[in-house]
Amino acid sequence: MIQCSFKRYEKKYLLTPAQYEAVREGMSAYMTPDVYSRYSICNVYYDTDDFRLIRTSLEKPVYKEKLRVRSYGPVADGGRVFVELKKKYDGIVYKRRVVMNAADAADYLSGRAPGEDTQIYREIDWFMNSYRPVPKAFIAYDREAYAGRDNPDLRVTFDTRLRGRRDHADLRAGDYGQPILNGGQILMEIKIPGAAPLWLARLLSENRVASTSFSKYGAYYKRYILAASVPETAPDYQKGVLFVA
């Protein structure tokens, strides 16, 4: 069964290699590798011509939403992809998704073919009609995933080699792109329906791991799109240069 609706809290953390090793070792008694354990995730993010959606998201509003198409590894026309509508309100993430092949997804999102008559398709249709978005960026990364031994709804993932490109924003165009994070950093995400267990909170505290506001698409936008739109003489904060401790 493919899960098509999610409601959960998602927390993000940027780790050094030493913190990654310590956290992974510390959680080994409570977490087990996911069914697939290690895999690559490829995404194409849709946005308006003036990048309205990611600009709004970076302002950290109470409510925000985005649309992306996701595959697990590169795909051809007949490969399976997920069209995902992701919303965040007051710290809670809601995700709806539908499954189709890559060629059909491209036709559907370009308006060349209608979707099915279901609630999730209607929500995606409303988003498309409201924003008229187009493919704007390809973002990929390599993921290492774990699930709780006693609570499978608790998930911890580690993402490395974050990469992105603006040209050929299509999952069928291959898995390549410019680096997004500074060398050696690992993005950890904790996903859980409720509060994190005490052992996990203690583990993060002991290793001085603090949550951060981080968007993969947002980081790529600031580093490669926003930075290219302002003069070289402008200060770094106007260029959107990404500084992460």
Buried (B, 14 or more C-beta within 10 A) or exposed (E): EEEBEBEBBBBBBBBBEEBBEBBBEBBEEBBEEBEEEEEBBBBBBBBBEEBEBBBBBBEEEEEBBBBBBBBBEBBEEEBBBBBBBBBBEEEEBBBBBBEBBBBBBBBBBEEEEEBEEEEBBEBBBEBBEEBEBEBBBBBBBBBBBBBBEEBEEBBBBBBBBBBBBBEBBBBBBEBEBEEBBEEEBBBBBBBBEEEBBEEBEEBBEEBEBEEEEBBBBBBBBBBBBBBEEEEEEEEEEEBBEBEEE
